[in-house]
């Protein structure tokens, strides 16, 4: 029996960019609005946070915004993120504090998924060993070294594993070297399979299109991970949640509503 009790999708910001960043080789000159999401999972044994969004200061302090986002790596500029979308403020709406999060699970360490670690420094941070290695190289320009410099309690993983009964980390490399998705069994209804950036859009899933950015251009690895997610979904009856699909997100329950 699952230990999951409640599940919240959290909108931590939005980003306008060319669709080719989500669908490899498709969408040139088409600008899409992508949600930047995190997910809170409350279990009988504690709370798990999948991803943490961006570092608010890097977006909203002019000197930091210029340094991190106003360069050739970011032709579409920085994301939009309000004060209310900072993780501590989202948690406060549930009468929680960052200290009430037991595990931060980073599906991968790009700036829009790991930047908010600076607000969650007390928690265990679970990440695949290959992912932390790639981030520290760095393997691409979406890794910010400053996001990794805190005194974090890294819990490095080398394979798939259960965080608790009903929550399982799934290896889905391709977008990045150590990308991990997450399977969540709810008390009622079908399981949720968080694709993370293995699939930004429903189109990535339905048409098996790799993300625009692939680790060392290994798009076949990314497609294999999409197929793996679809196979798990068929076997378990899970619904796959793409990670940056605004239309999909708007059809979900909106915070502070939750799934149970």
Residue, then its C-alpha position, 0 to 999 in steps of 0.5 A: x500500500x502506498x505511503x503517499x497521502x497528497x500531491x501538489x503541482x507547484x508553479x514556480x515561474x514561466x519562460x518564453x522561448x523557441x519551441x526547438x528547445x523542447x522539440x528537437x528539430x521542430x518549432x523554429x521561430x515558434x515561441x511557447x510559454x513554458x511553466x517551470x514546475x516543482x512537485x510536493x509529495x506528502x507521505x506518511x514518513x515525510x515530505x518530498x519535493x521534486x525539483x525546486x525551480x530557479x534562483x529568484x535572485x539571479x532573475x530579479x537582481x539586475x546585476x545577477x540577471x545580466x551575468x546569468x541570462x543576458x548572454x548568448x546561452x540565453x537568446x530568449x532572456x530570463x524566465x519570469x518569476x515573482x516573489x510569490x513563486x519562491x519556494x518558501x512563499x509557496x510552502x507558506x501557503x500550506x503553513x509549511x516552511x523549508x525545514x518541513x521538507x525532508x528530501x529534495x529530489x532533483x530530476x536534473x540540475x539545470x538552472x530551472x530545476x535546481x536554482x532554488x536549492x539555495x532556499x532549501x539548504x537543510x534538506x537531503x538532496x537526492x540526485x543521480x551521481x552522473x548528473x552531478x558530475x555532468x553539472x560540475x563539468x559543466x556539460x552545457x550552458x544550462x548548468x549554473x555552477x553557483x547553484x551547486x556551491x551551497x553546503x548541501x547534503x548530497x545523496x548521490x544515486x547510481x540506479x533506480x530506487x524507492x524513496x518510500x512505498x509508492x514513490x520510485x525514482x526512474x532513470x531516464x537519461x538523454x536530456x542530461x546524463x543522469x536525468x531521473x523521472x518519478x513514479x508516484x502511486x496516489x491513494x486514489x486514482x491512477x499513478x502519476x509518472x513525472x517525466x521531468x525534462x525527459x518530455x517537455x510537451x505531450x508532443x514529445x510523448x505522442x510522437x517520440x521526439x527528443x528534447x531540444x537539448x540532449x546530453x552529448x547530442x545523444x537524441x536516441x538515448x532521450x527517445x529510448x527514455x520516452x519509450x521507457x516512460x510509456x512502457x511503465x505507464x502502460x504496465x502500471x496504468x500511470x498518467x505521464x505528466x510532461x514537464x513544460x507543457x502549459x496546456x497540460x498544466x492548466x488542465x491540472x488541479x491548481x495550487x493549493x488544490x491537491x491530488x489524494 
